[in-house]
């Protein structure tokens, strides 16, 4: 028997969608600043997102309550080791389009799994009548 509950699956899918959105926002910001002199590429890494979600809840009033950090707090950081152009900018349009495509794929996969989960719940409710 599995210890994985429906709520933990839904929370994991929601986190995956939130991380994908954060990555798309970072890439969109990079593309928007592609011609800004001195701008450094920002990225969201999986390790940062995971570390933020694995942090213990900091709710002293209700220690058994779920963390209020259900809204994913992901930080952006400068991408290391990218070639810099003469104007000091290191944004690569190809790299950003690839990152946005990957993030869109991650979001779509989580969305599909979440929709399937809700279809199962709807089916169970309708069949119980």
C-alpha positions in Angstrom: 0.0 0.0 0.0 1.3 3.4 -0.9 1.7 6.3 1.5 1.2 8.9 -1.2 -2.0 10.8 -0.7 -4.1 12.7 -3.2 -3.3 16.0 -1.6 0.5 15.4 -1.7 0.2 14.6 -5.4 -1.8 17.7 -6.1 0.6 19.8 -4.1 3.6 18.4 -6.0 1.9 19.1 -9.3 1.0 22.6 -8.2 4.7 23.2 -7.2 5.9 21.9 -10.5 3.6 24.3 -12.3 4.7 27.2 -10.0 8.4 26.4 -10.7 7.7 26.3 -14.5 6.0 29.7 -14.3 8.9 31.2 -12.3 11.3 29.9 -15.0 9.2 31.4 -17.8 9.0 34.7 -16.0 12.8 34.7 -15.6 13.3 33.9 -19.3 10.8 36.6 -20.4 12.6 39.1 -18.3 15.9 38.1 -19.9 14.4 38.4 -23.4 13.0 41.8 -22.5 16.5 43.0 -21.5 18.4 41.5 -24.4 19.5 44.9 -25.6 20.1 46.5 -22.1 23.8 47.2 -21.6 25.3 45.5 -18.6 22.3 43.2 -18.0 23.1 39.8 -16.6 21.0 36.7 -17.4 18.8 35.6 -14.5 17.7 32.0 -14.0 15.8 29.8 -11.6 17.4 26.6 -10.8 15.6 23.4 -9.6 17.9 23.2 -6.6 16.9 26.7 -5.4 13.2 25.9 -5.9 13.5 22.5 -4.1 15.5 24.0 -1.2 12.8 26.6 -0.8 10.1 24.0 -0.6 12.0 21.6 1.7 12.5 24.3 4.3 10.5 23.5 7.5 7.3 25.5 8.1 7.9 28.6 10.3 4.4 28.8 11.9 5.0 29.1 15.6 1.3 29.5 16.5 0.2 26.3 14.7 3.2 24.1 14.5 1.3 21.2 12.8 -0.3 23.5 10.2 1.0 23.5 6.7 3.5 26.1 5.8 2.1 29.4 4.5 4.8 29.0 1.8 2.4 27.1 -0.4 3.0 30.1 -2.7 6.3 29.2 -4.1 9.1 31.6 -3.1 11.7 31.2 -5.7 14.7 33.5 -6.1 16.4 34.3 -9.3 20.1 34.4 -9.6 22.6 35.4 -12.2 23.5 32.6 -14.6 27.1 31.7 -14.3 29.7 31.2 -17.0 27.9 32.8 -20.0 29.8 34.6 -22.7 29.5 38.4 -22.3 29.1 40.7 -25.3 31.0 44.0 -25.6 28.1 45.9 -24.0 28.3 43.7 -20.8 25.1 41.9 -21.6 25.1 38.1 -21.6 21.6 37.2 -22.7 21.3 34.6 -25.5 18.0 34.6 -27.3 18.4 30.9 -28.3 19.1 29.9 -24.7 16.1 31.8 -23.4 13.7 30.4 -26.1 14.9 26.9 -25.2 14.4 27.5 -21.5 10.9 28.9 -22.1 10.0 25.9 -24.2 11.2 23.5 -21.5 9.3 25.4 -18.8 6.1 25.3 -21.0 6.5 21.6 -21.4 6.9 21.1 -17.7 3.8 23.2 -17.0 1.8 21.3 -19.6 2.8 17.9 -18.2 1.8 18.9 -14.7 -1.4 20.5 -16.0 -2.3 17.2 -17.8 -1.6 15.1 -14.7 -3.6 17.5 -12.5 -6.6 17.4 -15.0 -6.5 13.6 -15.0 -6.5 13.6 -11.2 -9.6 15.9 -11.1 -11.3 13.7 -13.8 -10.9 10.7 -11.5 -12.3 12.6 -8.6 -15.3 13.8 -10.7 -15.8 10.2 -11.9 -15.8 8.9 -8.3 -18.3 11.5 -7.2 -20.7 10.9 -10.2 -20.5 7.2 -9.8 -21.4 7.3 -6.1 -24.8 8.9 -6.8 
